Amino acid sequence: MTTPRDVIKHPKIKNPVETLANTRHEFGEHGGVNMSIEASTTFTAMHPNVLTEMFHGERGPDQGGCYLYGRHFNPTVYNLSRQLAALEGTEAAYCTASGMAAIAGTLFQLCNSGDHIVSANTVYGGTYALLNDFLPAKAGITTTLVDITDLAAVEAAITPRTRVIYAESIANPTLRVADIPALADIAHRHGLKLVIDNTFSPLILSPKQLGADIVVHSMTKFIGGASDHIAGAICADKAFILELMDLHQGSLMLLGPTMDPQVAFNINLRIAHLPLRMAEHGRRAQAFAERLQELGLAVTYPGLPEHPDHEMITALHCADYGFGGILTLDLGTEELADQLMDMLQNDYRFGYMAVSLGYFDTLMSCSGSTTSSEMTDEDKQAAGISPGLVRMSVGFTGTTEQRWRQLRGALERLGFVNAAPRSGPVGTERIAS
Ligand SMILES: *Cc1c(COP(=O)(O)O)cnc(C)c1O
C-alpha cells in the first residue's frame, strides 16, 4: 500500500459492511435463506380504511407494512433499498430502473422550473446531457458546469436560484476526486443540497459519512457486477424518499422509473460479495497502474502518489477497498488507443471493448469518442479528456500476472515498451485467432 504516513484520516470513516451486517435479514416466505420475490403489482387491503389511509400517506411500508401499488413501493425492491441505505449509511433509500432514473428523479425532486444547479464539468455523458441539454429545454432548470476541484469556482457559481451542488465521487473519466467534506460545507452554508454520484466508488467512499445529503448510484456497474441489469438507487433521509413517492409531486411516482422486483432480487444477491469484489478490482487496478507508471506511460489512478488527489482520497476513503477499479491510460491519439484495445481484445483476450464498468472481466473504451461523446470538444478539452484516453475497468478474472503479461505484450508490440521484461516471457499469452 502506498498510504503516506502523514495523511490524517477523516474522523468519520467507518467500514459500511458493519452497518450492512447489522441490517435486518429478510427471510423467504417459507423460511428460505433468501427473501421471496413479491411479484404482485397490486396489494389487497384487509379493510377499506387502509386504502384511504395509504392515499393520505398515513400508512406505508414502515407504517403497518402496507403496500399499495407496484409503482409506489414494492416489498422486494424495498428490501434491496434497505441494503443500499445501510451501504451508504443513509436513513433510507429507494431503487430505480436505472442510474439515470436515480439522477433525473433526484434533480427533478430538488429543482423547480427556473432553479439552478452547480455541477462538476466532468460527469457521466448521460448526466452531462441531462444537465446541459435536457433540463434547460424541458424544465427551465439550468446548470453551471465548473471544475469541481476549484472550490472558489464552485462557490462563485452559486446564484439565488441554486438548489443543488452535483458531483461524482470519482469523476468519469478524469478520475479526479471530489472533496466531499468541503463541498458539503459550501452547500450547507448556502442552504443547498449536495448530491454525489458514487457509482465509481461504492464502499471506497461514503459520501453521506463525509457530509453529502443525497447519494445516487448506477447499480448497473460495480454493485450489479455482472453487466446483466440496468438499475439505480437514491440514498437519502426518509423524508426525501417519501417525497419521491408523493402521489402529487413525487418524481419517481409520477415519472415512473420503477425497478422490477425480479431485478431487485437478483441484485440483492450480489450485495454480500460486493466488498470482496471491490477490494479485488482495486488490488488489480493498483498493480497495473504502478507497473504502467514504471514503464513511463501516462496512467491516471487515484492510488498512485502522483495523482493530484491521492492525499485527499487517502484521507477520505475506507482503506479496506483501495482506490477503485478504474484507471485511464493516455495513448496520445485515438488511432493508437483503438489499436491497443483491438489487440488486447482480439489477440490477447485481456478484456473487451465495451462501454460500462464494474464487470468481472476488464472493459475498455475510448472515453472521448464514446461515453463522453455528448460533451462538446471545448468542454472535453476543459475537462482534460484527450482523444487517446483509454478507460479501463479492471476485472478480476484470470491471474494478475497473466493479465499483466497480456497488457504488457500489447503495449510492447505497439512500441510503448522497449526495455527487457523484468520477469517472465512477454507476449506468450497471445491467442490464436
Ligand atoms: C453508467 C453511469 C450512470 C448511468 O447509469 P445507468 O444505469 O446506465 O442509467 C450514471 N453515472 C455514472 C458515473 C455512470 O457510470
The ligand as an SDF file (V2000), in Angstrom:
LIG
                    3D

 15 15  0  0  0  0  0  0  0  0999 V2000
  -23.4250    4.4490  -16.0030 C   0  0  0  0  0  0  0  0  0  0  0  0
  -23.4240    5.6340  -15.1640 C   0  0  0  0  0  0  0  0  0  0  0  0
  -24.6010    6.3600  -14.9580 C   0  0  0  0  0  0  0  0  0  0  0  0
  -25.9090    5.9850  -15.6080 C   0  0  0  0  0  0  0  0  0  0  0  0
  -26.3910    4.7760  -15.1410 O   0  0  0  0  0  0  0  0  0  0  0  0
  -27.4180    3.8450  -15.9450 P   0  0  0  0  0  0  0  0  0  0  0  0
  -27.6580    2.7170  -15.0090 O   0  0  0  0  0  0  0  0  0  0  0  0
  -26.7650    3.4310  -17.2300 O   0  0  0  0  0  0  0  0  0  0  0  0
  -28.6390    4.6510  -16.2060 O   0  0  0  0  0  0  0  0  0  0  0  0
  -24.5370    7.4460  -14.1150 C   0  0  0  0  0  0  0  0  0  0  0  0
  -23.3910    7.8290  -13.5220 N   0  0  0  0  0  0  0  0  0  0  0  0
  -22.2320    7.1610  -13.7110 C   0  0  0  0  0  0  0  0  0  0  0  0
  -20.9990    7.6190  -13.0300 C   0  0  0  0  0  0  0  0  0  0  0  0
  -22.2040    6.0430  -14.5450 C   0  0  0  0  0  0  0  0  0  0  0  0
  -21.0610    5.3890  -14.7390 O   0  0  0  0  0  0  0  0  0  0  0  0
  1  2  1  0
  2  3  1  0
  2 14  2  0
  3  4  1  0
  3 10  2  0
  4  5  1  0
  5  6  1  0
  6  7  2  0
  6  8  1  0
  6  9  1  0
 10 11  1  0
 11 12  2  0
 12 13  1  0
 12 14  1  0
 14 15  1  0
M  END
$$$$
